[in-house]
């Protein structure tokens, strides 16, 4: 569950699947049908397709682009906001508890019933850097994690998408997607939404060599140890297990199971679980998917007020969807369309699950579903036929998306007008000079209600 900003038979061969695309030395692949005869041809071909690593020049470019992407994430918030403010759980939970307890105990400590491995680790780094730098460390650290995951998405989609520009655009979406602003921007508490999307890619990545498999497994286990909603990736893990030879498949799926087992133990044993308000209002959830994921998440269009605005937004959405359907019908029925179908299904489940469990539809719930939906768009565009008309449609879709991303680049959130960490720290230190044994309160965003409470001994 997310963090809350509120007080505490045989088939024909698959086209393009030549023998050279099998995993070298790993034995024959499994059949392309599950028991019961469900044809999985396109998806199996997708997972079996080898994913070559970038060359030396590409690695050098990625190494350059990671700090650029980090700077872009920070620039979306503007000025000194990311360097001198803290958001909700980043301060109240991950920083405060990192100050108060031993590393091993804090990292393994649940919050609202489940584990948050990556935010906990960033909190430890922030404390080690010193409280005066902790706000900057948490913000830059969160931006850097997103930039690294974007680089991984580019590398990990090499076997899934043929076009390098399309892979680059999907990686850029991780950094620029409009719904990635506001409450999820540059804070550790919401990194799990990016991690779960990267884990989706990692589970489909036919990683070359032991090193690639270890990277994929690492991303998957960190996602699972940061949010139990990663359980929704079990179907993707099962597909990988089925599609690849036995010696090539297990590492990433096993990492997912191990992480989920730790989360299950935490959920069963922790006494501070979060109160849920389950709902089965599926039509409402479907409408919220359109107004939370499709409109602001993918197109960068705010959910409109009034019938005229709603009609205009609906026409825009239908136009983009119609163009994508046209591309899908004109293009070859290949693995890319299998990826598109899987991404759409996973997108819907990742949005519906938290909304049905909590009865809420907050903007952060749209982040993973939006990136998955953009993956489906990228897959359909990648599968387009080599005609001028199809290329024109693809460019039109890209233009519509780009306009929304540019419009949604500046991220207005409550941190901009919230308490400055440096000012709060100076005031707390002044209090501690007068009363050395006091416990001080440092206000953070969003207000009212969020703060960090530390003993004066910690400030020294």
MIKOLMAR-59416 format. One line per 3 residues: their letters; for each residue y, z, x of N, C-alpha, C. Coordinates in steps of 0.001 Angstrom, whole numbers, plus 500000, padded with zeros to 6 digits. Example, Ala and Ser with C-alpha at 12.3 -4.5 7.8 and 13.67 -1.06 7.14 Angstrom:
// MIKOLMAR-59416
as) 494310/507800/513190/495500/507800/512300/496700/507800/513200; 497750/507080/512850/498940/507140/513670/500030/507870/512900
// end
This chain:
// MIKOLMAR-59416
xxx) 498800/500000/500833/500000/500000/500000/501252/500000/500869; 502322/499402/500406/503522/499263/501221/504332/500538/501305; 505196/500599/502315/506102/501729/502461/507197/501641/501400
xxx) 507725/502795/501042/508692/502861/499948/510044/503337/500418; 511147/502642/500152/512454/503206/500453/512918/504142/499344; 512171/505217/499059/512586/506225/498104/512192/507566/498680
xxx) 512910/508647/498370/512638/509925/499016/511177/510282/498836; 510739/511131/499927/509361/511318/500037/508349/511232/498921; 472283/472837/497614/471695/471469/497871/472488/470778/498915
xxx) 471984/469597/499616/472743/469126/500771/474009/468439/500325; 474932/468471/501145/476181/467786/500857/476395/466685/501866; 477285/465746/501512/477615/464678/502448/478386/465255/503617
xxx) 478300/464614/504785/479051/465124/505944/480547/465166/505647; 481193/466154/506199/482635/466296/505999/483366/465309/506893; 484272/464506/506346/485000/463545/507180/485728/464263/508309
xxx) 485616/463699/509489/486337/464252/510631/485607/465354/511346; 484431/465802/510830/483705/466885/511465/482636/466303/512368; 483031/465861/513527/482092/465274/514468/481379/466364/515244
xxx) 480274/465982/515901/479519/466956/516659/480325/467567/517777; 481288/466830/518315/482097/467351/519419/482984/468494/518981; 483158/468702/517655/484039/469749/517183/483308/471071/516994
xxx) 482033/471116/517244/481320/472373/517119/481624/473263/518313; 481425/474545/518126/481692/475487/519196/480656/475300/520292; 481104/475049/521477/480210/474743/522581/479305/475922/522897
xxx) 477994/475643/522991/477025/476630/523413/476746/477710/522399; 477236/477559/521167/477091/478629/520198/475999/478356/519183; 475232/477290/519336/474147/477001/518411/474620/476165/517241
xxx) 473688/475761/516381/474036/474901/515254/474840/475647/514208; 475747/474940/513541/476530/475595/512495/475696/475897/511271; 476190/476788/510446/475493/477133/509214/475693/476025/508186
xxx) 474875/476020/507102/475045/475013/506051/476422/475127/505411; 476807/474063/504702/478127/474024/504099/478094/474434/502637; 477027/475067/502196/476952/475577/500827/476548/477040/500856
xxx) 477204/477802/500035/476783/479171/499837/475638/479196/498841; 474861/480286/498794/473837/480404/497750/474448/480189/496380; 473796/479378/495573/474331/479041/494268/474951/477655/494233
xxx) 475111/477029/495399/475545/475650/495448/477035/475424/495440; 477834/476446/495749/479297/476262/495772/479679/475443/496988; 480216/474228/496811/480553/473397/497958/481766/473937/498703
xxx) 481637/474095/500002/482718/474619/500835/483126/473633/501920; 482788/472354/501723/483002/471385/502785/484350/471425/503469; 485468/471255/502731/486773/471227/503400/487109/472522/504138
xxx) 486776/473671/503535/487094/474939/504186/486219/475169/505413; 484951/474801/505323/484071/474948/506479/484559/474074/507631; 484943/472845/507307/485482/471949/508332/486739/472540/508952
xxx) 487531/473204/508125/488762/473813/508610/488473/474887/509656; 487549/475780/509353/487258/476889/510255/486539/476401/511508; 485712/475365/511389/484953/474868/512547/485802/474007/513481
xxx) 486927/473531/512974/487732/472638/513808/488224/473390/515049; 487971/472880/516249/488391/473598/517459/489904/473655/517574; 490387/474741/518159/491820/474966/518290/492179/475024/519766
xxx) 492594/473924/520362/492926/473936/521784/494152/474801/522055; 494137/475471/523201/495283/476266/523605/496408/475374/524107; 497646/475831/524019/498767/475034/524542/498652/474823/526051
xxx) 499260/473757/526536/499307/473520/527970/500312/474426/528657; 500423/474287/529972/501299/475161/530754/502753/475047/530313; 503213/473826/530063/504610/473636/529647/504865/474291/528288
xxx) 503887/474164/527384/504044/474763/526056/504086/476283/526149; 503260/476866/527028/503295/478322/527211/504666/478756/527726; 505200/478000/528672/506517/478344/529217/507583/478286/528125
xxx) 507491/477268/527261/508458/477152/526170/508319/478315/525190; 507071/478700/524876/506855/479824/523973/507415/481116/524564; 507215/481295/525871/507747/482487/526528/509266/482532/526435
xxx) 509901/481378/526442/511355/481321/526285/511777/481561/524848; 510998/481035/523907/511383/481109/522505/511165/482490/521893; 510253/483288/522445/510027/484627/521886/511289/485482/521951
xxx) 511963/485595/523101/513223/486358/523082/514306/485709/522218; 514304/484373/522133/515269/483706/521252/515015/484093/519805; 513741/484075/519393/513390/484457/518023/513735/485915/517761
xxx) 513532/486771/518765/513907/488182/518625/515408/488313/518386; 516192/487581/519163/517653/487620/519003/518071/487083/517635; 517378/486050/517151/517691/485498/515834/517441/486535/514745
xxx) 516317/487253/514855/516034/488307/513881/517149/489350/513872; 517586/489754/515037/518641/490756/515118/519967/490208/514600; 520224/488915/514874/521480/488303/514432/521551/488191/512915
xxx) 520410/488118/512233/520434/488028/510777/521088/489258/510161; 520991/490401/510856/521587/491620/510327/523050/491748/510712; 523443/491152/511816/524846/491072/512187/525373/492277/512948
xxx) 526194/492000/513964/526904/493040/514693/526004/494082/515313; 526467/495341/515223/525727/496455/515823/524773/497120/514844; 524656/496580/513633/523844/497228/512599/522421/497528/513070
xxx) 521689/496547/513624/520311/496867/514009/520200/497832/515178; 521263/497969/515977/521190/498796/517180/521634/500245/516942; 522267/500512/515796/522821/501845/515589/522543/502385/514194
xxx) 521524/501870/513531/521130/502393/512219/519616/502502/512155; 519147/503394/511307/517712/503566/511059/517449/503404/509573; 516262/502891/509255/515927/502634/507863/514763/503515/507420
xxx) 515017/504344/506435/513991/505068/505683/512898/505676/506569; 511662/505218/506397/510522/505801/507103/510617/505659/508626; 511354/504666/509109/511509/504537/510558/512047/505830/511160
xxx) 513018/506449/510452/513585/507690/510949/512883/508918/510427; 512751/509015/509113/512239/510227/508467/510778/510503/508826; 509997/509459/509021/508558/509639/509260/508186/509302/510698
xxx) 508372/508056/511102/507805/507608/512371/508544/508170/513585; 509871/508270/513518/510613/508847/514635/510510/510370/514632; 510782/510983/513486/510779/512443/513421/509421/513021/513799
xxx) 508354/512458/513273/507035/513003/513577/506603/512695/515007; 507092/511601/515581/506807/511323/516987/507476/512357/517889; 508655/512845/517482/509335/513895/518240/508564/515208/518150
xxx) 508017/515483/516991/507462/516809/516716/506023/517011/517170; 505227/515933/517308/503812/516139/517558/503268/515350/518718; 502051/515712/519192/501383/514965/520259/501084/513530/519814
xxx) 501049/512618/520775/500876/511193/520469/499595/510944/519675; 498472/511467/520144/497188/511186/519502/497173/511668/518058; 497749/512854/517815/497765/513386/516449/498677/512573/515540
xxx) 499826/512160/516063/500804/511452/515234/500322/510059/514877; 499781/509329/515856/499340/507956/515600/498225/507919/514560; 497381/508951/514556/496257/508991/513607/496624/509702/512310
xxx) 497895/510075/512137/498297/510821/510941/498615/509867/509801; 498037/510085/508618/498361/509219/507481/499752/509525/506931; 500303/508568/506252/501533/508756/505481/501304/508106/504126
xxx) 501634/508806/503054/501293/508432/501669/499836/507978/501565; 498970/508647/502330/497538/508459/502170/496875/507499/503119; 497633/506704/503878/496977/505711/504725/497649/505612/506090
xxx) 496984/504906/507007/497424/504812/508393/498493/503726/508558; 499372/503943/509545/500444/502992/509867/500468/502826/511388; 499471/502182/511948/499297/502184/513397/500493/501607/514148
xxx) 500929/500420/513782/501994/499753/514543/503326/500499/514423; 503788/500895/513228/505022/501686/513168/504924/502999/513938; 503765/503650/513896/503590/504892/514649/503750/504647/516152
xxx) 503149/503572/516640/503258/503270/518071/504696/502964/518463; 505415/502222/517621/506823/501943/517917/507654/503232/517896; 507322/504158/517014/508010/505433/516989/507823/506200/518285
xxx) 506616/506148/518844/506364/506814/520124/507184/506170/521248; 507281/504843/521234/508084/504147/522250/509549/504544/522119; 510034/504652/520884/511438/505006/520660/511744/506406/521179
xxx) 510833/507348/520981/511047/508706/521488/511026/508719/523009; 510089/507973/523602/510004/507921/525058/511277/507347/525669; 511954/506449/524951/513186/505839/525462/514391/506765/525332
xxx) 514266/507837/524560/515382/508760/524371/515992/508605/522995; 516345/509728/522363/516852/509685/520993/518120/508855/520861; 518956/508821/521893/520203/508055/521798/519934/506553/521731
xxx) 518759/506140/522188/518405/504710/522152/517351/504396/521100; 516927/505389/520324/515781/505200/519434/516042/504191/518320; 517268/504172/517775/517562/503204/516717/517458/501780/517246
xxx) 518025/501523/518420/517957/500192/519022/516527/499823/519377; 515763/500786/519913/514379/500495/520308/513538/500135/519104; 513698/500864/517998/512917/500554/516800/513288/499188/516228
xxx) 514572/498871/516188/514996/497584/515634/514571/496420/516521; 514837/496530/517826/514455/495456/518747/512940/495334/518807; 512247/496483/518796/510786/496443/518816/510219/495738/517596
xxx) 510773/496036/516418/510306/495372/515202/510588/493875/515248; 511784/493486/515717/512126/492061/515835/511210/491367/516834; 510890/492042/517943/510014/491456/518959/508599/491259/518422
xxx) 508092/492217/517662/506756/492072/517069/506705/490847/516166; 507733/490662/515340/507764/489493/514450/507827/488208/515273; 508618/488189/516335/508714/486998/517186/507368/486686/517840
xxx) 506664/487699/518305/505348/487490/518914/504340/486982/517883; 504407/487515/516679/503505/487031/515625/503823/485584/515260; 505105/485210/515285/505472/483817/515030/504890/482903/516096
xxx) 504951/483328/517369/504355/482537/518445/502855/482417/518243; 502216/483507/517800/500775/483435/517544/500462/482461/516414; 501276/482456/515370/501041/481529/514252/501082/480088/514745
xxx) 502005/479783/515651/502060/478429/516211/500771/478101/516966; 500314/479027/517810/499093/478789/518593/497857/478777/517687; 497794/479729/516758/496604/479891/515938/496403/478825/514886
xxx) 497434/478059/514562/497280/476983/513569/496970/475635/514224; 496682/475640/515531/496412/474370/516219/495211/473651/515633; 494196/474382/515172/493040/473740/514570/493155/473548/513082
xxx) 494185/474130/512478/494346/474063/511035/495306/472959/510610; 496361/472754/511381/497377/471752/511067/497493/470784/512235; 497570/469475/511931/497581/468468/512994/498959/468283/513605
xxx) 499993/468352/512778/501336/468034/513255/501988/469191/513987; 502406/468960/515215/503100/470006/515982/504399/470431/515302; 505232/469496/514791/506447/469943/514088/506138/470817/512878
xxx) 505041/470539/512180/504698/471346/511001/504270/472738/511435; 503501/472836/512497/503122/474154/513023/504351/474930/513498; 505259/474232/514148/506484/474883/514618/507322/475373/513435
xxx) 507378/474585/512358/508147/474990/511180/507531/476213/510522; 506198/476276/510476/505544/477436/509882/505794/478677/510739; 505760/478524/512058/506076/479653/512937/507521/480098/512749
xxx) 508432/479135/512602/509836/479478/512369/510015/480207/511049; 509180/479869/510063/509273/480535/508767/509030/482027/508889; 508171/482432/509820/507913/483861/510011/509213/484583/510363
xxx) 510068/483933/511121/511329/484534/511557/512432/484352/510515; 512429/483208/509811/513574/482821/508997/513362/482895/507497; 512151/483112/507022/511895/483075/505578/512894/483973/504861
xxx) 513547/483467/503802/514649/484215/503183/514285/485620/502739; 513089/485802/502190/512720/487120/501695/512470/488097/502844; 512487/487592/504084/512336/488456/505245/513614/489161/505628
xxx) 514654/489058/504816/515874/489809/505052/515846/491121/504290; 516998/491666/504041/517149/492900/503265/516285/494009/503826; 515457/494650/502991/514802/495888/503394/513693/495708/504426
xxx) 513190/494509/504654/512112/494344/505635/512624/493917/507001; 513919/493725/507150/514449/493145/508382/514637/494208/509464; 514016/493973/510604/514201/494791/511802/513887/496263/511577
xxx) 512862/496535/510783/512378/497909/510716/510859/497918/510849; 510367/498979/511459/508932/499083/511737/508123/499325/510477; 508735/499980/509488/507998/500398/508297/507401/499231/507526
xxx) 507973/498043/507651/507495/496892/506876/506861/495801/507737; 506483/496120/508963/505824/495128/509811/504439/494750/509304; 503838/495598/508487/502483/495303/508007/502420/494013/507199
xxx) 503534/493643/506534/503522/492395/505763/503386/491186/506693; 504051/491217/507841/503904/490141/508828/502522/490186/509480; 502037/491369/509762/500734/491511/510412/499617/490949/509535
xxx) 499693/491174/508224/498629/490690/507350/498639/489166/507250; 499825/488561/507280/499867/487094/507315/499284/486567/508621; 499662/487181/509750/499108/486755/511032/497596/486965/511070
xxx) 497108/488023/510416/495662/488257/510361/494955/487162/509571; 495593/486637/508532/495039/485497/507785/494823/484315/508718; 495830/484017/509540/495708/482923/510504/494629/483248/511540
xxx) 494610/484494/512019/493656/484886/513056/492215/484739/512578; 491976/485039/511298/490620/484938/510765/490172/483490/510607; 491093/482559/510532/490754/481138/510440/490800/480442/511794
xxx) 491301/481106/512807/491478/480517/514140/490152/480434/514863; 489712/479222/515166/488502/479012/515971/488914/479158/517432; 489110/480404/517829/489736/480717/519106/488893/480249/520281
xxx) 489512/479590/521260/488763/479145/522434/488563/480292/523421; 487308/480613/523722/487014/481597/524753/487120/483030/524273; 486687/483938/525154/486677/485354/524829/488087/485909/524689
xxx) 489020/485396/525487/490390/485891/525407/491015/485617/524057; 490854/484403/523555/491397/484072/522248/490766/484901/521142; 489451/485110/521220/488768/485932/520213/489285/487357/520244
xxx) 489557/487879/521443/490072/489244/521558/491466/489356/520959; 492313/488343/521183/493658/488355/520589/493564/488342/519069; 492723/487466/518527/492555/487395/517072/492061/488728/516525
xxx) 491072/489322/517178/490536/490597/516717/491590/491696/516809; 492415/491667/517856/493463/492672/517993/494476/492603/516874; 494895/491393/516516/495857/491237/515418/495244/491709/514108
xxx) 493983/491356/513889/493317/491732/512636/493179/493247/512528; 492754/493906/513600/492548/495360/513514/493877/496092/513378; 494941/495603/514015/496248/496232/513853/496763/496072/512421
xxx) 496507/494915/511818/496896/494728/510415/496137/495694/509521; 494820/495797/509733/493999/496678/508902/494375/498141/509095; 494748/498529/510319/495126/499922/510590/496563/500229/510170
xxx) 497276/499220/509686/498652/499430/509239/498813/499315/507731; 497824/498728/507028/497918/498614/505573/496535/498348/504987; 496067/499205/504078/494753/498973/503459/494695/497741/502573
xxx) 495858/497163/502230/495824/495907/501467/495173/494780/502260; 494943/494989/503553/494218/494013/504364/492813/493774/503823; 492347/494650/502936/491039/494437/502301/491002/493097/501569
xxx) 492172/492589/501169/492225/491301/500473/491873/490137/501380; 491741/490381/502691/491351/489337/503641/489846/489281/503856; 489092/490124/503175/487637/490126/503372/487011/488788/502998
xxx) 487556/488126/501984/487027/486814/501614/487221/485791/502723; 488387/485824/503385/488646/484921/504500/487711/485253/505665; 487493/486554/505897/486571/486975/506959/485145/486502/506665
xxx) 484745/486584/505400/483404/486126/505028/483271/484619/505236; 484334/483874/504937/484314/482428/505174/484122/482129/506651; 484842/482852/507505/484689/482650/508948/483258/482956/509385
xxx) 482728/484052/508891/481370/484455/509265/480360/483386/508851; 480575/482817/507673/479635/481810/507166/479766/480489/507920; 480988/480099/508207/481236/478753/508723/480874/478600/510191
xxx) 481081/479642/510993/480869/479520/512430/479495/480009/512835; 478969/479491/513933/477693/479995/514451/477779/481481/514740; 476634/482127/514720/476585/483585/514772/477342/484165/515949
xxx) 477236/483561/517127/477866/484153/518302/479369/483886/518372; 479856/482980/517530/481288/482643/517555/482074/483351/516466; 481394/483877/515446/482093/484357/514261/482490/485826/514259
xxx) 481697/486757/514820/481818/488142/514367/483065/488912/514759; 483689/488666/515905/484643/489623/516456/485792/489938/515502; 486494/488941/514998/487630/489204/514104/487182/489833/512783
xxx) 486123/489327/512110/485665/490014/510893/485236/491455/511139; 484567/491702/512266/484162/493081/512577/485395/493956/512780; 486417/493420/513444/487661/494176/513632/488276/494541/512288
xxx) 488227/493620/511332/488758/493895/509998/487976/495023/509332; 486662/494965/509407/485828/495992/508772/486066/497355/509417; 486178/497389/510736/486414/498656/511435/487760/499252/511013
xxx) 488803/498433/510988/490112/498929/510573/490109/499417/509137; 489441/498683/508257/489389/499096/506853/488566/500364/506678; 487527/500537/507496/486739/501772/507426/487599/502976/507790
xxx) 488441/502835/508819/489351/503924/509193/490346/504205/508072; 490846/503147/507433/491761/503346/506316/491060/504043/505147; 489828/503653/504876/489086/504280/503781/488888/505767/504045
xxx) 488562/506113/505289/488400/507521/505645/489709/508278/505446; 490822/507656/505838/492123/508290/505668/492453/508486/504190; 492215/507473/503386/492524/507545/501960/491675/508602/501259
xxx) 490435/508792/501734/489529/509742/501098/489804/511185/501507; 490333/511370/502705/490482/512728/503228/491913/513249/503184; 492909/512378/503098/494297/512836/503109/494692/513329/501732
xxx) 495389/514446/501707/495770/515033/500423/497144/514628/499951; 497793/513679/500634/499156/513296/500271/499217/511855/499775; 498196/511444/499061/498175/510085/498550/499316/509825/497591
xxx) 499633/508573/497430/500780/508189/496609/500372/508048/495156; 501240/508507/494266/500991/508343/492835/501139/506871/492468; 500156/506363/491738/500162/504968/491329/500398/504877/489834
xxx) 500855/503724/489401/501069/503472/487972/500475/502112/487642; 499132/502010/487612/498479/500701/487427/498878/500037/486113; 498940/498715/486157/499217/497927/484967/498308/496706/484973
xxx) 497998/496198/483777/497191/494983/483665/497981/493880/482960; 499294/493936/483068/500164/492950/482418/500215/491685/483289; 499177/490869/483208/499083/489686/484062/500175/488658/483790
xxx) 500562/488380/482535/501676/487433/482320/502967/487890/482999; 503243/489194/482968/504440/489710/483630/504350/489512/485141; 503169/489768/485687/502986/489589/487131/503174/488120/487511
xxx) 502664/487208/486678/502827/485780/486955/504306/485394/486950; 505074/485925/485987/506500/485637/485961/507215/486207/487171; 506808/487402/487597/507415/488002/488775/507054/487238/490049
xxx) 505869/486645/490063/505498/485818/491217/506465/484640/491347; 506831/484055/490213/507774/482932/490251/509155/483379/490696; 509620/484534/490182/510992/484964/490466/511109/485745/491769
xxx) 510000/486236/492318/510046/487000/493565/509548/486202/494763; 508501/485390/494543/507873/484672/495661/508380/483242/495751; 508234/482474/494668/508562/481047/494712/510057/480836/494894
xxx) 510857/481519/494103/512311/481274/494154/512955/481848/495415; 513047/483178/495568/513716/483680/496774/512852/483607/498016; 511530/483774/497857/510665/483839/499022/510486/482523/499737
xxx) 510356/481436/498979/510092/480124/499569/511339/479249/499564; 512023/479209/498422/513165/478301/498291/514496/478951/498652; 514515/480263/498787/515765/480931/499120/516756/480956/497980
xxx) 516261/480848/496750/517120/480861/495563/516973/482221/494904; 518074/482932/494717/518013/484228/494041/517529/484053/492611; 516772/485054/492143/516315/485010/490757/517531/484902/489847
xxx) 517627/483839/489060/518867/483559/488332/519025/484403/487072; 520263/484570/486668/520595/485214/485402/521096/484136/484434; 520661/484220/483215/521123/483266/482215/520203/482059/482123
xxx) 520202/481441/480942/519279/480337/480692/519618/479094/481504; 520910/478817/481683/521299/477619/482429/520870/477718/483881; 521136/478881/484498/520745/479077/485895/519237/479046/486043
xxx) 518540/479661/485077/517081/479667/485135/516530/478253/485009; 517136/477456/484136/516687/476074/483974/516922/475272/485252; 518077/475494/485900/518376/474772/487142/517388/475155/488242
xxx) 517129/476460/488372/516166/476904/489375/514773/476376/489051; 514420/476394/487768/513107/475886/487374/512960/474406/487684; 514023/473625/487459/513976/472201/487775/513792/471975/489270
xxx) 514461/472796/490085/514303/472685/491538/512874/472984/491953; 512319/474055/491397/510943/474420/491727/509975/473331/491292; 510145/472840/490066/509246/471796/489570/509358/470527/490405
xxx) 510563/470227/490877/510726/469046/491720/509958/469171/493026; 510087/470337/493679/509357/470544/494930/507855/470541/494688; 507407/471255/493634/505979/471296/493335/505450/469904/492984
xxx) 506231/469152/492216/505801/467800/491868/505650/466928/493099; 506596/467038/494035/506503/466267/495273/505265/466651/496063; 504946/467939/496098/503763/468382/496833/502474/467918/496156
xxx) 502435/467968/494828/501251/467476/494109/501070/465984/494363; 502166/465249/494361/502076/463802/494633/501504/463550/496025; 501974/464324/497002/501428/464176/498349/499939/464499/498384
xxx) 499552/465559/497678/498149/465964/497685/497260/464894/497057; 497729/464276/495974/496926/463256/495305/496855/461964/496106; 497905/461661/496854/497934/460425/497626/497195/460561/498950
xxx) 497122/461787/499469/496545/461999/500795/495037/462114/500765; 494412/462194/501931/492963/462333/502021/492527/463722/501583; 491345/463801/500981/490808/465094/500547/490137/465766/501744
xxx) 490908/466303/502623/490380/466834/503866/490586/468326/503997; 490366/468836/505203/490463/470275/505435/491825/470860/505119; 492896/470090/505288/494214/470650/505010/494356/471087/503558
xxx) 493752/470318/502646/493822/470718/501244/492955/471936/500983; 491882/472102/501748/491116/473345/501673/491960/474526/502099; 492730/474354/503171/493642/475408/503616/494686/475702/502557
xxx) 495236/474642/501938/496258/474844/500906/495701/475667/499748; 494506/475326/499295/493906/476065/498178/493660/477519/498547; 493122/477760/499738/492848/479129/500175/494138/479924/500311
xxx) 495191/479298/500853/496463/480001/501038/497100/480353/499705; 497050/479458/498731/497625/479744/497411/496879/480900/496749; 495552/480859/496795/494753/481932/496189/495049/483276/496859
xxx) 495119/483283/498181/495395/484530/498901/496812/485005/498632; 497765/484080/498524/499141/484434/498200/499203/485154/496858; 498538/484603/495854/498569/485208/494523/497956/486602/494530
xxx) 496851/486788/495234/496211/488098/495250/497037/489115/496030; 497711/488690/497101/498520/489620/497876/499761/490065/497106; 500217/489264/496156/501333/489720/495330/500839/490538/494148
xxx) 499790/490065/493505/499325/490733/492293/498792/492132/492576; 498099/492317/493694/497459/493609/493950/498449/494770/494003; 499499/494735/494847/500417/495876/494850/501213/496018/493558
xxx) 501535/494897/492910/502293/494980/491661/501443/495609/490561; 500173/495202/490463/499287/495770/489451/498990/497241/489719; 498955/497623/491001/498654/499014/491346/499838/499947/491117
xxx) 501037/499472/491415/502210/500341/491344/503059/500132/490108; 502914/498999/489447/503787/498675/488332/505159/498209/488762; 505383/498067/490089/506668/497640/490635/506543/496247/491237
xxx) 507674/495572/491408/507699/494254/492049/508885/494205/492997; 508826/495022/494039/509944/495097/494977/509965/493856/495876; 511117/493519/496460/511214/492302/497274/510228/492263/498438
xxx) 509921/493414/499044/509025/493391/500204/507621/492929/499833; 507224/493128/498555/505896/492680/498142/505770/491166/498213; 506902/490454/498278/506879/488990/498272/506744/488385/499652
xxx) 506822/489195/500728/506880/488615/502066/505580/487920/502462; 504463/488640/502449/503180/488013/502801/502847/486867/501850; 502976/487051/500520/502712/485923/499618/503592/484706/499902
xxx) 504853/484914/500268/505743/483782/500539/505280/483004/501771; 504911/483712/502832/504438/483030/504038/503124/482306/503777; 502275/482868/502938/501026/482179/502581/501301/480937/501748
xxx) 502265/481033/500845/502613/479862/500036/503223/478772/500907; 504034/479154/501885/504576/478175/502822/503471/477552/503671; 502417/478300/503943/501253/477730/504643/500611/476631/503803
xxx) 500524/476867/502502/499977/475836/501608/500873/474597/501606; 502179/474802/501575/503112/473670/501633/502917/472900/502936; 502830/473619/504050/502629/472965/505346/501330/472182/505381
xxx) 500273/472726/504769/498978/472043/504771/499028/470748/503965; 499686/470787/502812/499785/469577/501985/500613/468512/502696; 501734/468913/503290/502570/467953/504021/501804/467385/505211
xxx) 501013/468225/505867/500236/467776/507020/499163/466763/506626; 498690/466844/505382/497631/465943/504914/498177/464664/504285; 499483/464448/504361/500076/463293/503682/499558/461982/504284
xxx) 499496/460929/503465/499091/459627/503995/500187/459046/504893; 499822/458203/505843/500816/457651/506787/501630/456520/506185; 502353/456825/505119/503208/455816/504480/504665/456285/504522
xxx) 505579/455336/504397/506996/455686/504402/507358/456554/503204; 506775/456242/502058/507093/457021/500860/506659/458478/501026; 505465/458692/501541/504970/460054/501725/505801/460794/502767
xxx) 506179/460100/503825/507015/460724/504846/508379/461088/504268; 508930/460225/503414/510205/460529/502771/510114/461748/501875; 509025/461856/501114/508833/463026/500258/508725/464292/501100
xxx) 507960/464218/502200/507797/465375/503081/509141/465811/503667; 509955/464846/504070/511276/465182/504608/512169/465795/503535; 512041/465307/502302/512811/465880/501204/512438/467331/500939
xxx) 511127/467609/500947/510671/468990/500767/511212/469865/501894; 511150/469354/503137/511651/470113/504284/513143/470389/504144; 513899/469424/503627/515339/469598/503463/515641/470684/502438
xxx) 514918/470668/501315/515125/471695/500292/514858/473086/500865; 513758/473219/501609/513427/474511/502202/514484/474930/503225; 514917/473976/504044/515888/474299/505090/517201/474793/504499
xxx) 517637/474184/503387/518881/474625/502744/518763/476084/502316; 517624/476444/501724/517417/477827/501306/517377/478783/502478; 516752/478369/503575/516658/479237/504751/518039/479457/505374
xxx) 518837/478386/505439/520183/478532/506015/521032/479445/505131; 520942/479231/503820/521723/480061/502905/521295/481523/502967; 520006/481760/503202/519494/483123/503227/519480/483751/504601
xxx) 520099/483091/505597/520044/483628/506962/520764/484968/507087; 522021/485093/506656/522659/486421/506745/521972/487376/505766; 521571/488522/506248/520838/489462/505416/521715/490665/505104
xxx) 522164/490750/503859/522963/491898/503435/522023/492995/502956; 522085/494161/503575/521253/495273/503137/522025/496580/503259; 521371/497655/502852/522043/498954/502821/522289/499527/504213
xxx) 521687/498966/505224/521900/499504/506567/523322/499233/507063; 523894/498100/506628/525224/497732/507124/526259/498804/506811; 526203/499392/505638/527159/500418/505264/526626/501823/505400
xxx) 525458/501967/506023/524830/503270/506128/525311/504073/507318; 524817/505307/507450/525223/506186/508547/524884/505586/509912; 525778/505773/510883/525545/505312/512245/524782/506389/513015
xxx) 523715/505990/513654/522850/506937/514341/523591/507654/515471; 524422/506931/516217/525144/507553/517326/526084/508639/516818; 526755/508407/515685/527657/509414/515125/526890/510627/514622
xxx) 525761/510383/513961/524934/511480/513472/524391/512316/514629; 524027/511640/515714/523476/512340/516867/524547/513210/517530; 525772/512685/517660/526858/513482/518251/527167/514710/517392
xxx) 527204/514526/516088/527470/515654/515197/526358/516698/515301; 525120/516254/515390/523995/517183/515512/524056/517948/516824; 524424/517268/517898/524527/517932/519196/525645/518972/519198
xxx) 526737/518670/518517/527827/519649/518410/527365/520882/517646; 526619/520687/516588/526070/521812/515833/525146/522652/516704; 524321/521980/517512/523362/522689/518357/524050/523475/519477
xxx) 525232/523035/519897/525967/523803/520902/526444/525133/520327; 526768/525146/519021/527219/526373/518378/526043/527263/517972; 524984/526637/517466/523805/527390/517015/522559/526748/517615
xxx) 522179/527152/518834/521097/526465/519573/519734/526494/518884; 519521/527440/517985/518210/527532/517333/518208/526895/515947; 519211/526135/515643/519315/525521/514312/518360/524326/514179
xxx) 518178/523933/512929/517468/522683/512617/518496/521766/511963; 518783/520628/512596/519886/519778/512159/519374/518624/511305; 520281/518128/510460/519974/517007/509565/520822/515815/509980
xxx) 520168/514664/510254/520863/513433/510636/520634/512410/509527; 521694/511964/508885/521570/511031/507766/521253/509627/508262; 520416/508915/507503/520058/507523/507810/520075/506717/506514
xxx) 519909/505418/506628/519868/504543/505449/518454/504541/504863; 518315/504280/503557/519381/504159/502558/519801/505536/502039; 521020/505634/501674/521560/506869/501116/521766/506703/499611
xxx) 521633/507793/498851/521385/509165/499294/519901/509458/499420; 519594/510529/500159/518245/511077/500159/517444/510944/501432; 517804/510026/502320/517007/509842/503534/517713/510478/504729
xxx) 516956/511166/505546/517505/511813/506729/516402/512093/507733; 516822/512493/508939/515909/512939/509991/516244/514393/510264; 515228/515253/510323/515449/516683/510523/514756/517107/511819
xxx) 515558/517616/512759/515044/517951/514078/515531/519332/514492; 514683/520025/515249/515115/521271/515894/516054/520937/517045; 516990/521833/517307/517927/521603/518399/517201/521456/519739
xxx) 516058/522103/519879/515300/521978/521121/514918/520527/521371; 514664/519761/520313/514295/518363/520471/515457/517527/520999; 516679/517903/520628/517845/517146/521088/518118/517385/522566
x) 517619/518482/523106/517820/518750/524515/516758/518096/525392
// end
